[in-house]
């Protein structure tokens, strides 16, 4: 089965550009929209079916940009606004086109929070708490939520088909058991929120920490995502591309980036 993994968004919480900011990164994105970053999320296409991983506040514009017309399943990695804030964008898709609830896989600890935040979506989603380590099979694609290190209950998504792809958009290092399971993945797409000092070492990684972790798990290709570009030291995409030329297997993510697995 042909499987495609596409990054819908590659930015951290503020997005790039942020409406309130005129740092070098935001100015670069204003001058060149190709450098803009919407909030993080991904789409997995398995044959005719699609699996949305996280629903960022930018979801509507992301789906329109990529000309996505249907969603079959939704997986939330964790309950932070920049990863669930776009759930409401799926309401009218379900009510006006799909006509049946979407299966929403989410952390068990997030079920009460969902019900409190979105009582009007009770008939739009069928809630299905995911379990760490459980393998979900979609037409031959194996999808496994694995523990990440992010404070709240958070999963990285491990995909196995012809190739192996590990997507850890929010994490600080990895638990030993997780690192062992994803070792030697073809693609390790990981949190590289900070360019300078890591303000939240228990929740996120800097660009250099992400590269070190990718090497530690022997990833064949390391892809840096969830990039704030603003903090703690603003940096442009052009600057980062230049610095990453020193690495053979490290690349900078961008919105719309696609992987065949």
SEDRENTI-49453 format. One record per residue (C-alpha): x, y, z; residue number from 1; chain; residue in one letter. Coordinates in steps of 0.25 Angstrom, whole numbers, plus 5000, padded with zeros to 4 digits. Example, Ala and Ser with C-alpha at 12.3 -4.5 7.8 and 13.67 -1.06 7.14 Angstrom:
REM residues 2
((5049,4982,5031),1,"A","a") ((5055,4996,5029),2,"A","s") 
***
This chain:
REM residues 261
((5000,5000,5000),1,"A","x") ((5005,5014,4996),2,"A","x") ((5006,5023,5008),3,"A","x") ((5010,5038,5009),4,"A","x") ((5013,5046,5021),5,"A","x") ((5011,5061,5019),6,"A","x") ((5015,5072,5029),7,"A","x") ((5003,5082,5029),8,"A","x") ((5010,5091,5039),9,"A","x") ((5024,5092,5044),10,"A","x") ((5024,5104,5054),11,"A","x") ((5023,5105,5069),12,"A","x") ((5011,5112,5077),13,"A","x") ((5013,5126,5072),14,"A","x") ((5014,5122,5057),15,"A","x") ((5023,5130,5047),16,"A","x") ((5021,5141,5045),17,"A","x") ((5014,5145,5058),18,"A","x") ((5005,5157,5057),19,"A","x") ((5012,5164,5069),20,"A","x") ((5027,5161,5065),21,"A","x") ((5036,5168,5055),22,"A","x") ((5049,5159,5058),23,"A","x") ((5058,5155,5046),24,"A","x") ((5050,5142,5045),25,"A","x") ((5036,5148,5044),26,"A","x") ((5041,5159,5035),27,"A","x") ((5047,5148,5026),28,"A","x") ((5034,5141,5026),29,"A","x") ((5026,5154,5022),30,"A","x") ((5036,5156,5011),31,"A","x") ((5036,5142,5006),32,"A","x") ((5023,5134,5009),33,"A","x") ((5030,5121,5006),34,"A","x") ((5037,5123,5020),35,"A","x") ((5024,5125,5027),36,"A","x") ((5021,5113,5037),37,"A","x") ((5007,5109,5042),38,"A","x") ((5005,5102,5055),39,"A","x") ((5010,5087,5055),40,"A","x") ((5002,5076,5049),41,"A","x") ((5002,5065,5039),42,"A","x") ((4994,5057,5029),43,"A","x") ((4996,5042,5026),44,"A","x") ((4990,5037,5013),45,"A","x") ((4988,5022,5012),46,"A","x") ((4982,5018,4999),47,"A","x") ((4969,5026,4999),48,"A","x") ((4968,5028,5014),49,"A","x") ((4974,5040,5022),50,"A","x") ((4979,5041,5036),51,"A","x") ((4980,5055,5042),52,"A","x") ((4991,5056,5053),53,"A","x") ((4988,5068,5062),54,"A","x") ((4978,5079,5058),55,"A","x") ((4985,5092,5059),56,"A","x") ((4978,5106,5060),57,"A","x") ((4982,5107,5045),58,"A","x") ((4975,5094,5041),59,"A","x") ((4965,5101,5031),60,"A","x") ((4976,5108,5023),61,"A","x") ((4985,5096,5024),62,"A","x") ((4975,5087,5018),63,"A","x") ((4971,5097,5007),64,"A","x") ((4985,5099,5003),65,"A","x") ((4988,5084,5001),66,"A","x") ((4974,5082,4995),67,"A","x") ((4970,5072,5005),68,"A","x") ((4955,5069,5003),69,"A","x") ((4953,5058,5013),70,"A","x") ((4958,5053,5027),71,"A","x") ((4955,5039,5032),72,"A","x") ((4962,5038,5045),73,"A","x") ((4968,5048,5055),74,"A","x") ((4980,5046,5065),75,"A","x") ((4984,5056,5075),76,"A","x") ((4998,5055,5081),77,"A","x") ((4994,5063,5093),78,"A","x") ((4985,5073,5099),79,"A","x") ((4992,5087,5096),80,"A","x") ((4984,5098,5089),81,"A","x") ((4994,5098,5077),82,"A","x") ((4991,5083,5075),83,"A","x") ((4976,5083,5077),84,"A","x") ((4971,5097,5074),85,"A","x") ((4966,5094,5060),86,"A","x") ((4956,5082,5064),87,"A","x") ((4945,5092,5062),88,"A","x") ((4949,5093,5047),89,"A","x") ((4944,5079,5045),90,"A","x") ((4930,5081,5050),91,"A","x") ((4923,5085,5037),92,"A","x") ((4931,5075,5029),93,"A","x") ((4924,5064,5037),94,"A","x") ((4911,5071,5037),95,"A","x") ((4910,5075,5023),96,"A","x") ((4918,5064,5015),97,"A","x") ((4922,5052,5024),98,"A","x") ((4909,5050,5032),99,"A","x") ((4915,5041,5042),100,"A","x") ((4925,5044,5054),101,"A","x") ((4940,5044,5052),102,"A","x") ((4948,5035,5061),103,"A","x") ((4956,5044,5069),104,"A","x") ((4968,5037,5076),105,"A","x") ((4973,5045,5088),106,"A","x") ((4980,5044,5101),107,"A","x") ((4972,5037,5112),108,"A","x") ((4975,5049,5121),109,"A","x") ((4969,5059,5111),110,"A","x") ((4955,5053,5110),111,"A","x") ((4950,5062,5121),112,"A","x") ((4957,5074,5115),113,"A","x") ((4951,5071,5101),114,"A","x") ((4937,5070,5107),115,"A","x") ((4938,5083,5115),116,"A","x") ((4944,5091,5103),117,"A","x") ((4935,5085,5092),118,"A","x") ((4922,5080,5097),119,"A","x") ((4916,5085,5084),120,"A","x") ((4924,5074,5076),121,"A","x") ((4919,5062,5084),122,"A","x") ((4912,5057,5072),123,"A","x") ((4923,5061,5062),124,"A","x") ((4934,5052,5068),125,"A","x") ((4935,5038,5074),126,"A","x") ((4945,5039,5085),127,"A","x") ((4955,5027,5085),128,"A","x") ((4966,5028,5096),129,"A","x") ((4979,5023,5090),130,"A","x") ((4988,5014,5098),131,"A","x") ((5003,5015,5098),132,"A","x") ((5009,5003,5090),133,"A","x") ((4997,4999,5084),134,"A","x") ((4998,4996,5069),135,"A","x") ((4987,5002,5060),136,"A","x") ((4986,4996,5046),137,"A","x") ((4981,5004,5035),138,"A","x") ((4981,4996,5022),139,"A","x") ((4995,4990,5025),140,"A","x") ((5001,5003,5031),141,"A","x") ((5004,5001,5046),142,"A","x") ((5003,5013,5054),143,"A","x") ((5008,5013,5069),144,"A","x") ((5007,5024,5079),145,"A","x") ((5019,5024,5087),146,"A","x") ((5023,5032,5100),147,"A","x") ((5029,5045,5098),148,"A","x") ((5035,5054,5109),149,"A","x") ((5026,5067,5109),150,"A","x") ((5020,5069,5123),151,"A","x") ((5005,5065,5119),152,"A","x") ((5002,5052,5114),153,"A","x") ((5008,5052,5100),154,"A","x") ((5011,5042,5089),155,"A","x") ((5020,5042,5077),156,"A","x") ((5015,5035,5065),157,"A","x") ((5023,5023,5060),158,"A","x") ((5019,5019,5046),159,"A","x") ((5023,5005,5039),160,"A","x") ((5021,5002,5025),161,"A","x") ((5031,5000,5014),162,"A","x") ((5039,5010,5022),163,"A","x") ((5039,5014,5037),164,"A","x") ((5036,5029,5041),165,"A","x") ((5036,5034,5055),166,"A","x") ((5029,5047,5057),167,"A","x") ((5031,5054,5071),168,"A","x") ((5027,5068,5069),169,"A","x") ((5027,5072,5084),170,"A","x") ((5037,5065,5093),171,"A","x") ((5050,5067,5102),172,"A","x") ((5059,5055,5099),173,"A","x") ((5052,5041,5099),174,"A","x") ((5049,5030,5109),175,"A","x") ((5058,5019,5107),176,"A","x") ((5047,5009,5103),177,"A","x") ((5043,5019,5092),178,"A","x") ((5057,5021,5087),179,"A","x") ((5059,5006,5086),180,"A","x") ((5046,5004,5078),181,"A","x") ((5049,5015,5067),182,"A","x") ((5064,5012,5066),183,"A","x") ((5069,5013,5051),184,"A","x") ((5056,5019,5046),185,"A","x") ((5057,5024,5032),186,"A","x") ((5052,5038,5036),187,"A","x") ((5052,5044,5050),188,"A","x") ((5044,5057,5050),189,"A","x") ((5046,5063,5063),190,"A","x") ((5044,5075,5072),191,"A","x") ((5054,5086,5070),192,"A","x") ((5047,5098,5076),193,"A","x") ((5059,5106,5081),194,"A","x") ((5071,5112,5073),195,"A","x") ((5078,5118,5085),196,"A","x") ((5076,5114,5100),197,"A","x") ((5065,5104,5102),198,"A","x") ((5055,5111,5112),199,"A","x") ((5047,5098,5115),200,"A","x") ((5057,5086,5115),201,"A","x") ((5047,5077,5121),202,"A","x") ((5037,5079,5110),203,"A","x") ((5045,5083,5097),204,"A","x") ((5058,5082,5090),205,"A","x") ((5067,5092,5083),206,"A","x") ((5072,5090,5069),207,"A","x") ((5085,5084,5074),208,"A","x") ((5079,5075,5084),209,"A","x") ((5069,5070,5073),210,"A","x") ((5081,5066,5064),211,"A","x") ((5088,5059,5075),212,"A","x") ((5076,5051,5079),213,"A","x") ((5074,5047,5064),214,"A","x") ((5089,5042,5064),215,"A","x") ((5086,5035,5077),216,"A","x") ((5075,5027,5071),217,"A","x") ((5083,5025,5058),218,"A","x") ((5072,5031,5049),219,"A","x") ((5076,5031,5035),220,"A","x") ((5069,5044,5032),221,"A","x") ((5067,5055,5043),222,"A","x") ((5056,5065,5040),223,"A","x") ((5055,5077,5049),224,"A","x") ((5041,5082,5052),225,"A","x") ((5032,5090,5062),226,"A","x") ((5042,5102,5060),227,"A","x") ((5039,5114,5067),228,"A","x") ((5049,5123,5059),229,"A","x") ((5047,5134,5070),230,"A","x") ((5052,5129,5083),231,"A","x") ((5061,5129,5090),232,"A","x") ((5069,5135,5079),233,"A","x") ((5062,5138,5066),234,"A","x") ((5068,5132,5053),235,"A","x") ((5064,5132,5039),236,"A","x") ((5062,5120,5030),237,"A","x") ((5073,5124,5021),238,"A","x") ((5083,5124,5033),239,"A","x") ((5078,5110,5038),240,"A","x") ((5080,5104,5024),241,"A","x") ((5094,5110,5023),242,"A","x") ((5097,5104,5037),243,"A","x") ((5091,5090,5033),244,"A","x") ((5100,5089,5021),245,"A","x") ((5110,5083,5031),246,"A","x") ((5101,5070,5033),247,"A","x") ((5099,5060,5022),248,"A","x") ((5086,5055,5028),249,"A","x") ((5079,5067,5035),250,"A","x") ((5069,5075,5028),251,"A","x") ((5060,5087,5031),252,"A","x") ((5045,5084,5030),253,"A","x") ((5035,5093,5023),254,"A","x") ((5020,5093,5022),255,"A","x") ((5015,5083,5011),256,"A","x") ((5028,5075,5012),257,"A","x") ((5025,5061,5008),258,"A","x") ((5030,5047,5011),259,"A","x") ((5027,5034,5004),260,"A","x") ((5028,5022,5013),261,"A","x") 
***
